[in-house]
């Protein structure tokens, strides 16, 4: 008789524990709040332009969406295209130059690299709220964009 796999056993145990003694919602919220403090030293780049917002404050439904985030020494321009249930981000850093970029959302992160011209693309980003963290060579702290719903 074959022994059950460790993954199957752990999955079963996790299910039993989740039913018998679930983590309280307040503990989960506190953990998420504490997690946001990991980038307390990061510089913030605020959303300064969003093509989805018309002058009257009504969302537009045309094609790709253009977002611009501005920080003290950087501008991050991002084009957001719908690809079914996910999104494709194509971006440009100003001033140009290579960088490490983390695209962050509630349930994950995807790491990418901007080329020497500051260009980057990332596919399969889930629809929802995202933020980008941009780390440049020699920079003391990363630049983190405000959270935006895509």
MODELLER restraints for C-alpha pairs under 7 A, 6 or more apart:
rsr = mdl.restraints
at = mdl.atoms
rsr.add(forms.Gaussian(group=physical.xy_distance, feature=features.Distance(at['CA:41:A'], at['CA:141:A']), mean=6.39, stdev=0.5))
rsr.add(forms.Gaussian(group=physical.xy_distance, feature=features.Distance(at['CA:42:A'], at['CA:141:A']), mean=5.18, stdev=0.5))
rsr.add(forms.Gaussian(group=physical.xy_distance, feature=features.Distance(at['CA:42:A'], at['CA:142:A']), mean=5.11, stdev=0.5))
rsr.add(forms.Gaussian(group=physical.xy_distance, feature=features.Distance(at['CA:42:A'], at['CA:143:A']), mean=5.52, stdev=0.5))
rsr.add(forms.Gaussian(group=physical.xy_distance, feature=features.Distance(at['CA:42:A'], at['CA:144:A']), mean=6.23, stdev=0.5))
rsr.add(forms.Gaussian(group=physical.xy_distance, feature=features.Distance(at['CA:43:A'], at['CA:141:A']), mean=6.76, stdev=0.5))
rsr.add(forms.Gaussian(group=physical.xy_distance, feature=features.Distance(at['CA:43:A'], at['CA:142:A']), mean=6.34, stdev=0.5))
rsr.add(forms.Gaussian(group=physical.xy_distance, feature=features.Distance(at['CA:43:A'], at['CA:143:A']), mean=4.61, stdev=0.5))
rsr.add(forms.Gaussian(group=physical.xy_distance, feature=features.Distance(at['CA:43:A'], at['CA:144:A']), mean=6.03, stdev=0.5))
rsr.add(forms.Gaussian(group=physical.xy_distance, feature=features.Distance(at['CA:44:A'], at['CA:71:A']), mean=5.99, stdev=0.5))
rsr.add(forms.Gaussian(group=physical.xy_distance, feature=features.Distance(at['CA:44:A'], at['CA:143:A']), mean=5.73, stdev=0.5))
rsr.add(forms.Gaussian(group=physical.xy_distance, feature=features.Distance(at['CA:44:A'], at['CA:144:A']), mean=5.04, stdev=0.5))
rsr.add(forms.Gaussian(group=physical.xy_distance, feature=features.Distance(at['CA:44:A'], at['CA:145:A']), mean=5.71, stdev=0.5))
rsr.add(forms.Gaussian(group=physical.xy_distance, feature=features.Distance(at['CA:44:A'], at['CA:146:A']), mean=6.81, stdev=0.5))
rsr.add(forms.Gaussian(group=physical.xy_distance, feature=features.Distance(at['CA:45:A'], at['CA:69:A']), mean=5.39, stdev=0.5))
rsr.add(forms.Gaussian(group=physical.xy_distance, feature=features.Distance(at['CA:45:A'], at['CA:70:A']), mean=4.77, stdev=0.5))
rsr.add(forms.Gaussian(group=physical.xy_distance, feature=features.Distance(at['CA:45:A'], at['CA:71:A']), mean=3.95, stdev=0.5))
rsr.add(forms.Gaussian(group=physical.xy_distance, feature=features.Distance(at['CA:45:A'], at['CA:143:A']), mean=6.45, stdev=0.5))
rsr.add(forms.Gaussian(group=physical.xy_distance, feature=features.Distance(at['CA:45:A'], at['CA:144:A']), mean=5.85, stdev=0.5))
rsr.add(forms.Gaussian(group=physical.xy_distance, feature=features.Distance(at['CA:45:A'], at['CA:145:A']), mean=4.50, stdev=0.5))
rsr.add(forms.Gaussian(group=physical.xy_distance, feature=features.Distance(at['CA:45:A'], at['CA:146:A']), mean=6.26, stdev=0.5))
rsr.add(forms.Gaussian(group=physical.xy_distance, feature=features.Distance(at['CA:46:A'], at['CA:69:A']), mean=5.09, stdev=0.5))
rsr.add(forms.Gaussian(group=physical.xy_distance, feature=features.Distance(at['CA:46:A'], at['CA:70:A']), mean=5.44, stdev=0.5))
rsr.add(forms.Gaussian(group=physical.xy_distance, feature=features.Distance(at['CA:46:A'], at['CA:71:A']), mean=6.45, stdev=0.5))
rsr.add(forms.Gaussian(group=physical.xy_distance, feature=features.Distance(at['CA:46:A'], at['CA:145:A']), mean=5.91, stdev=0.5))
rsr.add(forms.Gaussian(group=physical.xy_distance, feature=features.Distance(at['CA:46:A'], at['CA:146:A']), mean=5.37, stdev=0.5))
rsr.add(forms.Gaussian(group=physical.xy_distance, feature=features.Distance(at['CA:47:A'], at['CA:68:A']), mean=5.82, stdev=0.5))
rsr.add(forms.Gaussian(group=physical.xy_distance, feature=features.Distance(at['CA:47:A'], at['CA:69:A']), mean=4.29, stdev=0.5))
rsr.add(forms.Gaussian(group=physical.xy_distance, feature=features.Distance(at['CA:47:A'], at['CA:70:A']), mean=6.57, stdev=0.5))
rsr.add(forms.Gaussian(group=physical.xy_distance, feature=features.Distance(at['CA:47:A'], at['CA:146:A']), mean=6.40, stdev=0.5))
rsr.add(forms.Gaussian(group=physical.xy_distance, feature=features.Distance(at['CA:48:A'], at['CA:68:A']), mean=5.67, stdev=0.5))
rsr.add(forms.Gaussian(group=physical.xy_distance, feature=features.Distance(at['CA:48:A'], at['CA:69:A']), mean=5.54, stdev=0.5))
rsr.add(forms.Gaussian(group=physical.xy_distance, feature=features.Distance(at['CA:48:A'], at['CA:70:A']), mean=6.48, stdev=0.5))
rsr.add(forms.Gaussian(group=physical.xy_distance, feature=features.Distance(at['CA:49:A'], at['CA:67:A']), mean=5.60, stdev=0.5))
rsr.add(forms.Gaussian(group=physical.xy_distance, feature=features.Distance(at['CA:49:A'], at['CA:68:A']), mean=4.98, stdev=0.5))
rsr.add(forms.Gaussian(group=physical.xy_distance, feature=features.Distance(at['CA:50:A'], at['CA:66:A']), mean=5.78, stdev=0.5))
rsr.add(forms.Gaussian(group=physical.xy_distance, feature=features.Distance(at['CA:50:A'], at['CA:67:A']), mean=4.68, stdev=0.5))
rsr.add(forms.Gaussian(group=physical.xy_distance, feature=features.Distance(at['CA:50:A'], at['CA:68:A']), mean=6.64, stdev=0.5))
rsr.add(forms.Gaussian(group=physical.xy_distance, feature=features.Distance(at['CA:51:A'], at['CA:65:A']), mean=5.67, stdev=0.5))
rsr.add(forms.Gaussian(group=physical.xy_distance, feature=features.Distance(at['CA:51:A'], at['CA:66:A']), mean=5.20, stdev=0.5))
rsr.add(forms.Gaussian(group=physical.xy_distance, feature=features.Distance(at['CA:51:A'], at['CA:67:A']), mean=6.65, stdev=0.5))
rsr.add(forms.Gaussian(group=physical.xy_distance, feature=features.Distance(at['CA:52:A'], at['CA:59:A']), mean=5.15, stdev=0.5))
rsr.add(forms.Gaussian(group=physical.xy_distance, feature=features.Distance(at['CA:52:A'], at['CA:60:A']), mean=4.87, stdev=0.5))
rsr.add(forms.Gaussian(group=physical.xy_distance, feature=features.Distance(at['CA:52:A'], at['CA:65:A']), mean=5.99, stdev=0.5))
rsr.add(forms.Gaussian(group=physical.xy_distance, feature=features.Distance(at['CA:53:A'], at['CA:59:A']), mean=4.78, stdev=0.5))
rsr.add(forms.Gaussian(group=physical.xy_distance, feature=features.Distance(at['CA:53:A'], at['CA:60:A']), mean=6.11, stdev=0.5))
rsr.add(forms.Gaussian(group=physical.xy_distance, feature=features.Distance(at['CA:54:A'], at['CA:60:A']), mean=6.29, stdev=0.5))
rsr.add(forms.Gaussian(group=physical.xy_distance, feature=features.Distance(at['CA:64:A'], at['CA:79:A']), mean=6.45, stdev=0.5))
rsr.add(forms.Gaussian(group=physical.xy_distance, feature=features.Distance(at['CA:64:A'], at['CA:80:A']), mean=5.59, stdev=0.5))
rsr.add(forms.Gaussian(group=physical.xy_distance, feature=features.Distance(at['CA:64:A'], at['CA:81:A']), mean=4.77, stdev=0.5))
rsr.add(forms.Gaussian(group=physical.xy_distance, feature=features.Distance(at['CA:65:A'], at['CA:79:A']), mean=5.60, stdev=0.5))
rsr.add(forms.Gaussian(group=physical.xy_distance, feature=features.Distance(at['CA:65:A'], at['CA:80:A']), mean=5.00, stdev=0.5))
rsr.add(forms.Gaussian(group=physical.xy_distance, feature=features.Distance(at['CA:65:A'], at['CA:81:A']), mean=6.56, stdev=0.5))
rsr.add(forms.Gaussian(group=physical.xy_distance, feature=features.Distance(at['CA:66:A'], at['CA:78:A']), mean=5.78, stdev=0.5))
rsr.add(forms.Gaussian(group=physical.xy_distance, feature=features.Distance(at['CA:66:A'], at['CA:79:A']), mean=4.56, stdev=0.5))
rsr.add(forms.Gaussian(group=physical.xy_distance, feature=features.Distance(at['CA:66:A'], at['CA:80:A']), mean=6.31, stdev=0.5))
rsr.add(forms.Gaussian(group=physical.xy_distance, feature=features.Distance(at['CA:67:A'], at['CA:77:A']), mean=5.80, stdev=0.5))
rsr.add(forms.Gaussian(group=physical.xy_distance, feature=features.Distance(at['CA:67:A'], at['CA:78:A']), mean=5.12, stdev=0.5))
rsr.add(forms.Gaussian(group=physical.xy_distance, feature=features.Distance(at['CA:67:A'], at['CA:79:A']), mean=6.37, stdev=0.5))
rsr.add(forms.Gaussian(group=physical.xy_distance, feature=features.Distance(at['CA:68:A'], at['CA:76:A']), mean=5.77, stdev=0.5))
rsr.add(forms.Gaussian(group=physical.xy_distance, feature=features.Distance(at['CA:68:A'], at['CA:77:A']), mean=4.55, stdev=0.5))
rsr.add(forms.Gaussian(group=physical.xy_distance, feature=features.Distance(at['CA:68:A'], at['CA:78:A']), mean=6.38, stdev=0.5))
rsr.add(forms.Gaussian(group=physical.xy_distance, feature=features.Distance(at['CA:69:A'], at['CA:75:A']), mean=5.67, stdev=0.5))
rsr.add(forms.Gaussian(group=physical.xy_distance, feature=features.Distance(at['CA:69:A'], at['CA:76:A']), mean=5.08, stdev=0.5))
rsr.add(forms.Gaussian(group=physical.xy_distance, feature=features.Distance(at['CA:69:A'], at['CA:77:A']), mean=6.43, stdev=0.5))
rsr.add(forms.Gaussian(group=physical.xy_distance, feature=features.Distance(at['CA:69:A'], at['CA:145:A']), mean=6.52, stdev=0.5))
rsr.add(forms.Gaussian(group=physical.xy_distance, feature=features.Distance(at['CA:70:A'], at['CA:76:A']), mean=6.48, stdev=0.5))
rsr.add(forms.Gaussian(group=physical.xy_distance, feature=features.Distance(at['CA:74:A'], at['CA:94:A']), mean=5.69, stdev=0.5))
rsr.add(forms.Gaussian(group=physical.xy_distance, feature=features.Distance(at['CA:74:A'], at['CA:95:A']), mean=6.36, stdev=0.5))
rsr.add(forms.Gaussian(group=physical.xy_distance, feature=features.Distance(at['CA:75:A'], at['CA:93:A']), mean=5.87, stdev=0.5))
rsr.add(forms.Gaussian(group=physical.xy_distance, feature=features.Distance(at['CA:75:A'], at['CA:94:A']), mean=4.97, stdev=0.5))
rsr.add(forms.Gaussian(group=physical.xy_distance, feature=features.Distance(at['CA:76:A'], at['CA:92:A']), mean=6.02, stdev=0.5))
rsr.add(forms.Gaussian(group=physical.xy_distance, feature=features.Distance(at['CA:76:A'], at['CA:93:A']), mean=4.87, stdev=0.5))
rsr.add(forms.Gaussian(group=physical.xy_distance, feature=features.Distance(at['CA:76:A'], at['CA:94:A']), mean=6.45, stdev=0.5))
rsr.add(forms.Gaussian(group=physical.xy_distance, feature=features.Distance(at['CA:77:A'], at['CA:91:A']), mean=5.42, stdev=0.5))
rsr.add(forms.Gaussian(group=physical.xy_distance, feature=features.Distance(at['CA:77:A'], at['CA:92:A']), mean=5.22, stdev=0.5))
rsr.add(forms.Gaussian(group=physical.xy_distance, feature=features.Distance(at['CA:77:A'], at['CA:93:A']), mean=6.45, stdev=0.5))
rsr.add(forms.Gaussian(group=physical.xy_distance, feature=features.Distance(at['CA:78:A'], at['CA:89:A']), mean=6.36, stdev=0.5))
rsr.add(forms.Gaussian(group=physical.xy_distance, feature=features.Distance(at['CA:78:A'], at['CA:90:A']), mean=5.65, stdev=0.5))
rsr.add(forms.Gaussian(group=physical.xy_distance, feature=features.Distance(at['CA:78:A'], at['CA:91:A']), mean=4.23, stdev=0.5))
rsr.add(forms.Gaussian(group=physical.xy_distance, feature=features.Distance(at['CA:78:A'], at['CA:92:A']), mean=6.59, stdev=0.5))
rsr.add(forms.Gaussian(group=physical.xy_distance, feature=features.Distance(at['CA:79:A'], at['CA:89:A']), mean=5.65, stdev=0.5))
rsr.add(forms.Gaussian(group=physical.xy_distance, feature=features.Distance(at['CA:79:A'], at['CA:90:A']), mean=5.17, stdev=0.5))
rsr.add(forms.Gaussian(group=physical.xy_distance, feature=features.Distance(at['CA:79:A'], at['CA:91:A']), mean=6.13, stdev=0.5))
rsr.add(forms.Gaussian(group=physical.xy_distance, feature=features.Distance(at['CA:80:A'], at['CA:87:A']), mean=6.46, stdev=0.5))
rsr.add(forms.Gaussian(group=physical.xy_distance, feature=features.Distance(at['CA:80:A'], at['CA:88:A']), mean=5.79, stdev=0.5))
rsr.add(forms.Gaussian(group=physical.xy_distance, feature=features.Distance(at['CA:80:A'], at['CA:89:A']), mean=4.84, stdev=0.5))
rsr.add(forms.Gaussian(group=physical.xy_distance, feature=features.Distance(at['CA:80:A'], at['CA:90:A']), mean=6.76, stdev=0.5))
rsr.add(forms.Gaussian(group=physical.xy_distance, feature=features.Distance(at['CA:81:A'], at['CA:87:A']), mean=5.57, stdev=0.5))
rsr.add(forms.Gaussian(group=physical.xy_distance, feature=features.Distance(at['CA:81:A'], at['CA:88:A']), mean=5.16, stdev=0.5))
rsr.add(forms.Gaussian(group=physical.xy_distance, feature=features.Distance(at['CA:81:A'], at['CA:89:A']), mean=6.57, stdev=0.5))
rsr.add(forms.Gaussian(group=physical.xy_distance, feature=features.Distance(at['CA:82:A'], at['CA:88:A']), mean=6.49, stdev=0.5))
rsr.add(forms.Gaussian(group=physical.xy_distance, feature=features.Distance(at['CA:85:A'], at['CA:126:A']), mean=6.81, stdev=0.5))
rsr.add(forms.Gaussian(group=physical.xy_distance, feature=features.Distance(at['CA:85:A'], at['CA:127:A']), mean=6.49, stdev=0.5))
rsr.add(forms.Gaussian(group=physical.xy_distance, feature=features.Distance(at['CA:86:A'], at['CA:124:A']), mean=5.18, stdev=0.5))
rsr.add(forms.Gaussian(group=physical.xy_distance, feature=features.Distance(at['CA:86:A'], at['CA:125:A']), mean=5.30, stdev=0.5))
rsr.add(forms.Gaussian(group=physical.xy_distance, feature=features.Distance(at['CA:86:A'], at['CA:126:A']), mean=4.53, stdev=0.5))
rsr.add(forms.Gaussian(group=physical.xy_distance, feature=features.Distance(at['CA:86:A'], at['CA:127:A']), mean=5.39, stdev=0.5))
rsr.add(forms.Gaussian(group=physical.xy_distance, feature=features.Distance(at['CA:87:A'], at['CA:123:A']), mean=6.42, stdev=0.5))
rsr.add(forms.Gaussian(group=physical.xy_distance, feature=features.Distance(at['CA:87:A'], at['CA:124:A']), mean=5.69, stdev=0.5))
rsr.add(forms.Gaussian(group=physical.xy_distance, feature=features.Distance(at['CA:87:A'], at['CA:125:A']), mean=4.96, stdev=0.5))
rsr.add(forms.Gaussian(group=physical.xy_distance, feature=features.Distance(at['CA:87:A'], at['CA:126:A']), mean=6.13, stdev=0.5))
rsr.add(forms.Gaussian(group=physical.xy_distance, feature=features.Distance(at['CA:87:A'], at['CA:127:A']), mean=6.25, stdev=0.5))
rsr.add(forms.Gaussian(group=physical.xy_distance, feature=features.Distance(at['CA:88:A'], at['CA:122:A']), mean=5.80, stdev=0.5))
rsr.add(forms.Gaussian(group=physical.xy_distance, feature=features.Distance(at['CA:88:A'], at['CA:123:A']), mean=4.47, stdev=0.5))
rsr.add(forms.Gaussian(group=physical.xy_distance, feature=features.Distance(at['CA:88:A'], at['CA:124:A']), mean=6.20, stdev=0.5))
rsr.add(forms.Gaussian(group=physical.xy_distance, feature=features.Distance(at['CA:88:A'], at['CA:125:A']), mean=6.39, stdev=0.5))
rsr.add(forms.Gaussian(group=physical.xy_distance, feature=features.Distance(at['CA:89:A'], at['CA:121:A']), mean=5.43, stdev=0.5))
rsr.add(forms.Gaussian(group=physical.xy_distance, feature=features.Distance(at['CA:89:A'], at['CA:122:A']), mean=5.23, stdev=0.5))
rsr.add(forms.Gaussian(group=physical.xy_distance, feature=features.Distance(at['CA:89:A'], at['CA:123:A']), mean=6.45, stdev=0.5))
rsr.add(forms.Gaussian(group=physical.xy_distance, feature=features.Distance(at['CA:90:A'], at['CA:120:A']), mean=5.77, stdev=0.5))
rsr.add(forms.Gaussian(group=physical.xy_distance, feature=features.Distance(at['CA:90:A'], at['CA:121:A']), mean=4.29, stdev=0.5))
rsr.add(forms.Gaussian(group=physical.xy_distance, feature=features.Distance(at['CA:90:A'], at['CA:122:A']), mean=6.64, stdev=0.5))
rsr.add(forms.Gaussian(group=physical.xy_distance, feature=features.Distance(at['CA:91:A'], at['CA:119:A']), mean=5.63, stdev=0.5))
rsr.add(forms.Gaussian(group=physical.xy_distance, feature=features.Distance(at['CA:91:A'], at['CA:120:A']), mean=5.17, stdev=0.5))
rsr.add(forms.Gaussian(group=physical.xy_distance, feature=features.Distance(at['CA:91:A'], at['CA:121:A']), mean=6.19, stdev=0.5))
rsr.add(forms.Gaussian(group=physical.xy_distance, feature=features.Distance(at['CA:92:A'], at['CA:118:A']), mean=5.30, stdev=0.5))
rsr.add(forms.Gaussian(group=physical.xy_distance, feature=features.Distance(at['CA:92:A'], at['CA:119:A']), mean=4.56, stdev=0.5))
rsr.add(forms.Gaussian(group=physical.xy_distance, feature=features.Distance(at['CA:92:A'], at['CA:120:A']), mean=6.48, stdev=0.5))
rsr.add(forms.Gaussian(group=physical.xy_distance, feature=features.Distance(at['CA:93:A'], at['CA:118:A']), mean=4.69, stdev=0.5))
rsr.add(forms.Gaussian(group=physical.xy_distance, feature=features.Distance(at['CA:93:A'], at['CA:119:A']), mean=6.52, stdev=0.5))
rsr.add(forms.Gaussian(group=physical.xy_distance, feature=features.Distance(at['CA:96:A'], at['CA:116:A']), mean=6.90, stdev=0.5))
rsr.add(forms.Gaussian(group=physical.xy_distance, feature=features.Distance(at['CA:96:A'], at['CA:117:A']), mean=4.95, stdev=0.5))
rsr.add(forms.Gaussian(group=physical.xy_distance, feature=features.Distance(at['CA:96:A'], at['CA:118:A']), mean=4.51, stdev=0.5))
rsr.add(forms.Gaussian(group=physical.xy_distance, feature=features.Distance(at['CA:97:A'], at['CA:115:A']), mean=6.68, stdev=0.5))
rsr.add(forms.Gaussian(group=physical.xy_distance, feature=features.Distance(at['CA:97:A'], at['CA:116:A']), mean=4.52, stdev=0.5))
rsr.add(forms.Gaussian(group=physical.xy_distance, feature=features.Distance(at['CA:97:A'], at['CA:117:A']), mean=5.06, stdev=0.5))
rsr.add(forms.Gaussian(group=physical.xy_distance, feature=features.Distance(at['CA:97:A'], at['CA:118:A']), mean=4.58, stdev=0.5))
rsr.add(forms.Gaussian(group=physical.xy_distance, feature=features.Distance(at['CA:98:A'], at['CA:114:A']), mean=5.05, stdev=0.5))
rsr.add(forms.Gaussian(group=physical.xy_distance, feature=features.Distance(at['CA:98:A'], at['CA:115:A']), mean=4.83, stdev=0.5))
rsr.add(forms.Gaussian(group=physical.xy_distance, feature=features.Distance(at['CA:98:A'], at['CA:116:A']), mean=4.46, stdev=0.5))
rsr.add(forms.Gaussian(group=physical.xy_distance, feature=features.Distance(at['CA:98:A'], at['CA:117:A']), mean=6.69, stdev=0.5))
rsr.add(forms.Gaussian(group=physical.xy_distance, feature=features.Distance(at['CA:98:A'], at['CA:118:A']), mean=5.41, stdev=0.5))
rsr.add(forms.Gaussian(group=physical.xy_distance, feature=features.Distance(at['CA:98:A'], at['CA:136:A']), mean=6.89, stdev=0.5))
rsr.add(forms.Gaussian(group=physical.xy_distance, feature=features.Distance(at['CA:99:A'], at['CA:113:A']), mean=5.81, stdev=0.5))
rsr.add(forms.Gaussian(group=physical.xy_distance, feature=features.Distance(at['CA:99:A'], at['CA:114:A']), mean=5.07, stdev=0.5))
rsr.add(forms.Gaussian(group=physical.xy_distance, feature=features.Distance(at['CA:99:A'], at['CA:134:A']), mean=6.46, stdev=0.5))
rsr.add(forms.Gaussian(group=physical.xy_distance, feature=features.Distance(at['CA:99:A'], at['CA:135:A']), mean=5.58, stdev=0.5))
rsr.add(forms.Gaussian(group=physical.xy_distance, feature=features.Distance(at['CA:99:A'], at['CA:136:A']), mean=4.66, stdev=0.5))
rsr.add(forms.Gaussian(group=physical.xy_distance, feature=features.Distance(at['CA:99:A'], at['CA:137:A']), mean=6.91, stdev=0.5))
rsr.add(forms.Gaussian(group=physical.xy_distance, feature=features.Distance(at['CA:100:A'], at['CA:112:A']), mean=6.14, stdev=0.5))
rsr.add(forms.Gaussian(group=physical.xy_distance, feature=features.Distance(at['CA:100:A'], at['CA:113:A']), mean=4.72, stdev=0.5))
rsr.add(forms.Gaussian(group=physical.xy_distance, feature=features.Distance(at['CA:100:A'], at['CA:114:A']), mean=6.34, stdev=0.5))
rsr.add(forms.Gaussian(group=physical.xy_distance, feature=features.Distance(at['CA:100:A'], at['CA:134:A']), mean=5.86, stdev=0.5))
rsr.add(forms.Gaussian(group=physical.xy_distance, feature=features.Distance(at['CA:100:A'], at['CA:135:A']), mean=5.07, stdev=0.5))
rsr.add(forms.Gaussian(group=physical.xy_distance, feature=features.Distance(at['CA:100:A'], at['CA:136:A']), mean=6.44, stdev=0.5))
rsr.add(forms.Gaussian(group=physical.xy_distance, feature=features.Distance(at['CA:101:A'], at['CA:111:A']), mean=5.82, stdev=0.5))
rsr.add(forms.Gaussian(group=physical.xy_distance, feature=features.Distance(at['CA:101:A'], at['CA:112:A']), mean=5.27, stdev=0.5))
rsr.add(forms.Gaussian(group=physical.xy_distance, feature=features.Distance(at['CA:101:A'], at['CA:113:A']), mean=5.83, stdev=0.5))
rsr.add(forms.Gaussian(group=physical.xy_distance, feature=features.Distance(at['CA:101:A'], at['CA:132:A']), mean=6.64, stdev=0.5))
rsr.add(forms.Gaussian(group=physical.xy_distance, feature=features.Distance(at['CA:101:A'], at['CA:133:A']), mean=5.55, stdev=0.5))
rsr.add(forms.Gaussian(group=physical.xy_distance, feature=features.Distance(at['CA:101:A'], at['CA:134:A']), mean=4.62, stdev=0.5))
rsr.add(forms.Gaussian(group=physical.xy_distance, feature=features.Distance(at['CA:101:A'], at['CA:135:A']), mean=6.28, stdev=0.5))
rsr.add(forms.Gaussian(group=physical.xy_distance, feature=features.Distance(at['CA:102:A'], at['CA:109:A']), mean=6.39, stdev=0.5))
rsr.add(forms.Gaussian(group=physical.xy_distance, feature=features.Distance(at['CA:102:A'], at['CA:110:A']), mean=5.65, stdev=0.5))
rsr.add(forms.Gaussian(group=physical.xy_distance, feature=features.Distance(at['CA:102:A'], at['CA:111:A']), mean=4.56, stdev=0.5))
rsr.add(forms.Gaussian(group=physical.xy_distance, feature=features.Distance(at['CA:102:A'], at['CA:112:A']), mean=6.35, stdev=0.5))
rsr.add(forms.Gaussian(group=physical.xy_distance, feature=features.Distance(at['CA:102:A'], at['CA:132:A']), mean=5.58, stdev=0.5))
rsr.add(forms.Gaussian(group=physical.xy_distance, feature=features.Distance(at['CA:102:A'], at['CA:133:A']), mean=5.08, stdev=0.5))
rsr.add(forms.Gaussian(group=physical.xy_distance, feature=features.Distance(at['CA:102:A'], at['CA:134:A']), mean=6.68, stdev=0.5))
rsr.add(forms.Gaussian(group=physical.xy_distance, feature=features.Distance(at['CA:103:A'], at['CA:109:A']), mean=5.54, stdev=0.5))
rsr.add(forms.Gaussian(group=physical.xy_distance, feature=features.Distance(at['CA:103:A'], at['CA:110:A']), mean=5.23, stdev=0.5))
rsr.add(forms.Gaussian(group=physical.xy_distance, feature=features.Distance(at['CA:103:A'], at['CA:111:A']), mean=6.43, stdev=0.5))
rsr.add(forms.Gaussian(group=physical.xy_distance, feature=features.Distance(at['CA:103:A'], at['CA:130:A']), mean=6.89, stdev=0.5))
rsr.add(forms.Gaussian(group=physical.xy_distance, feature=features.Distance(at['CA:103:A'], at['CA:131:A']), mean=6.02, stdev=0.5))
rsr.add(forms.Gaussian(group=physical.xy_distance, feature=features.Distance(at['CA:103:A'], at['CA:132:A']), mean=4.67, stdev=0.5))
rsr.add(forms.Gaussian(group=physical.xy_distance, feature=features.Distance(at['CA:103:A'], at['CA:133:A']), mean=6.66, stdev=0.5))
rsr.add(forms.Gaussian(group=physical.xy_distance, feature=features.Distance(at['CA:104:A'], at['CA:110:A']), mean=6.64, stdev=0.5))
rsr.add(forms.Gaussian(group=physical.xy_distance, feature=features.Distance(at['CA:104:A'], at['CA:130:A']), mean=5.45, stdev=0.5))
rsr.add(forms.Gaussian(group=physical.xy_distance, feature=features.Distance(at['CA:104:A'], at['CA:131:A']), mean=5.25, stdev=0.5))
rsr.add(forms.Gaussian(group=physical.xy_distance, feature=features.Distance(at['CA:104:A'], at['CA:132:A']), mean=6.06, stdev=0.5))
rsr.add(forms.Gaussian(group=physical.xy_distance, feature=features.Distance(at['CA:105:A'], at['CA:129:A']), mean=5.97, stdev=0.5))
rsr.add(forms.Gaussian(group=physical.xy_distance, feature=features.Distance(at['CA:105:A'], at['CA:130:A']), mean=4.64, stdev=0.5))
rsr.add(forms.Gaussian(group=physical.xy_distance, feature=features.Distance(at['CA:105:A'], at['CA:131:A']), mean=6.69, stdev=0.5))
rsr.add(forms.Gaussian(group=physical.xy_distance, feature=features.Distance(at['CA:113:A'], at['CA:120:A']), mean=6.57, stdev=0.5))
rsr.add(forms.Gaussian(group=physical.xy_distance, feature=features.Distance(at['CA:114:A'], at['CA:120:A']), mean=4.63, stdev=0.5))
rsr.add(forms.Gaussian(group=physical.xy_distance, feature=features.Distance(at['CA:127:A'], at['CA:150:A']), mean=5.66, stdev=0.5))
rsr.add(forms.Gaussian(group=physical.xy_distance, feature=features.Distance(at['CA:128:A'], at['CA:149:A']), mean=5.18, stdev=0.5))
rsr.add(forms.Gaussian(group=physical.xy_distance, feature=features.Distance(at['CA:128:A'], at['CA:150:A']), mean=5.36, stdev=0.5))
rsr.add(forms.Gaussian(group=physical.xy_distance, feature=features.Distance(at['CA:129:A'], at['CA:147:A']), mean=6.21, stdev=0.5))
rsr.add(forms.Gaussian(group=physical.xy_distance, feature=features.Distance(at['CA:129:A'], at['CA:148:A']), mean=5.25, stdev=0.5))
rsr.add(forms.Gaussian(group=physical.xy_distance, feature=features.Distance(at['CA:129:A'], at['CA:149:A']), mean=4.05, stdev=0.5))
rsr.add(forms.Gaussian(group=physical.xy_distance, feature=features.Distance(at['CA:129:A'], at['CA:150:A']), mean=6.08, stdev=0.5))
rsr.add(forms.Gaussian(group=physical.xy_distance, feature=features.Distance(at['CA:130:A'], at['CA:147:A']), mean=5.37, stdev=0.5))
rsr.add(forms.Gaussian(group=physical.xy_distance, feature=features.Distance(at['CA:130:A'], at['CA:148:A']), mean=5.54, stdev=0.5))
rsr.add(forms.Gaussian(group=physical.xy_distance, feature=features.Distance(at['CA:130:A'], at['CA:149:A']), mean=6.30, stdev=0.5))
rsr.add(forms.Gaussian(group=physical.xy_distance, feature=features.Distance(at['CA:131:A'], at['CA:145:A']), mean=5.48, stdev=0.5))
rsr.add(forms.Gaussian(group=physical.xy_distance, feature=features.Distance(at['CA:131:A'], at['CA:146:A']), mean=5.98, stdev=0.5))
rsr.add(forms.Gaussian(group=physical.xy_distance, feature=features.Distance(at['CA:131:A'], at['CA:147:A']), mean=4.70, stdev=0.5))
rsr.add(forms.Gaussian(group=physical.xy_distance, feature=features.Distance(at['CA:131:A'], at['CA:148:A']), mean=6.57, stdev=0.5))
rsr.add(forms.Gaussian(group=physical.xy_distance, feature=features.Distance(at['CA:132:A'], at['CA:144:A']), mean=5.68, stdev=0.5))
rsr.add(forms.Gaussian(group=physical.xy_distance, feature=features.Distance(at['CA:132:A'], at['CA:145:A']), mean=5.31, stdev=0.5))
rsr.add(forms.Gaussian(group=physical.xy_distance, feature=features.Distance(at['CA:133:A'], at['CA:142:A']), mean=6.28, stdev=0.5))
rsr.add(forms.Gaussian(group=physical.xy_distance, feature=features.Distance(at['CA:133:A'], at['CA:143:A']), mean=5.63, stdev=0.5))
rsr.add(forms.Gaussian(group=physical.xy_distance, feature=features.Distance(at['CA:133:A'], at['CA:144:A']), mean=4.27, stdev=0.5))
rsr.add(forms.Gaussian(group=physical.xy_distance, feature=features.Distance(at['CA:133:A'], at['CA:145:A']), mean=6.44, stdev=0.5))
rsr.add(forms.Gaussian(group=physical.xy_distance, feature=features.Distance(at['CA:134:A'], at['CA:142:A']), mean=5.39, stdev=0.5))
rsr.add(forms.Gaussian(group=physical.xy_distance, feature=features.Distance(at['CA:134:A'], at['CA:143:A']), mean=5.05, stdev=0.5))
rsr.add(forms.Gaussian(group=physical.xy_distance, feature=features.Distance(at['CA:134:A'], at['CA:144:A']), mean=6.22, stdev=0.5))
rsr.add(forms.Gaussian(group=physical.xy_distance, feature=features.Distance(at['CA:135:A'], at['CA:142:A']), mean=4.50, stdev=0.5))
rsr.add(forms.Gaussian(group=physical.xy_distance, feature=features.Distance(at['CA:135:A'], at['CA:143:A']), mean=6.51, stdev=0.5))
